[in-house]
Amino acid sequence: MKIFFEKDTFQTSEGELGITFIGHGTLMFTFQDKVIHVDPWSNLADYNQLPKADIVLITHEHHDHLDLNAIELIKEEDTLVVLTEECSEKTGTGLVMKHGDVQTLKDMIIEAVPAYNIQHKRDNGQHFHPKGAGNGYILTFGELRVYVAGDTENIPEMKDIKNIDIAFLPMNLPYTMTPEMVADAAKMVKPNILYPYHFGNTDTNQLIELLRNQKDIEVRIRKMS
């Protein structure tokens, strides 16, 4: 379990955005006086020591993304937990957002977008992340739009995701994308800054090489294995 986490900051017209890279598929955003936790997971951090959440975003129901204990530790009375329908059935609570939903929550604009597999399947033939079950989220911080893709492949719906400043795309085989798939997704989304995340043992240098000629996309590598 890590104690110290990498953090990047970005200046917006409405204040500083801080992104804390907790690891795997887990992030924390700080903006103005708000704290947004994404897929908090107790294996990665002591959530007794981290700031309480104004908003918690859960992408899907797998145990490394939906951790009820972590949510309980960062939740306060007015914390909003945003999740999928299947996650809500497991928690018995929370605000369900479906694909295409746009909500203004605590003065934050949050959009839910699809996240699913097309190719990668379990031995029984089922996709690791079936279509319709998981969410990605787009968050707006001032003028910055941040896309957290969740567990997904380079799905056609990414062509409809526009004006992204910062994107988090997963690269963890066999569950999500190969470096080639991430490069394709990045070319669809066209973020100014791309963070591969949830990448396990995948060689991030492969992605850097694949996007070497995409001068408008800056690939940043952080400790998100």
Secondary structure, DSSP 8 states (H G I E B T S, - for coil): --SS-EEEEEEETTEEEEEEEEETTEEEEEETTEEEEES--TTT--TTSS---SEEE---SSTTT--HHHHHHH--TT-EEEE-HHHHHHHS-SEE--TT-EEEETTEEEEEEEE--SS-B-TTS-BSS-TTTEEEEEEEETTEEEEE--S----GGGGG--S-SEEEEE--TTTS--HHHHHHHHHHH--SEEEEES-TT--HHHHHHHTTT-TT-EE---S--
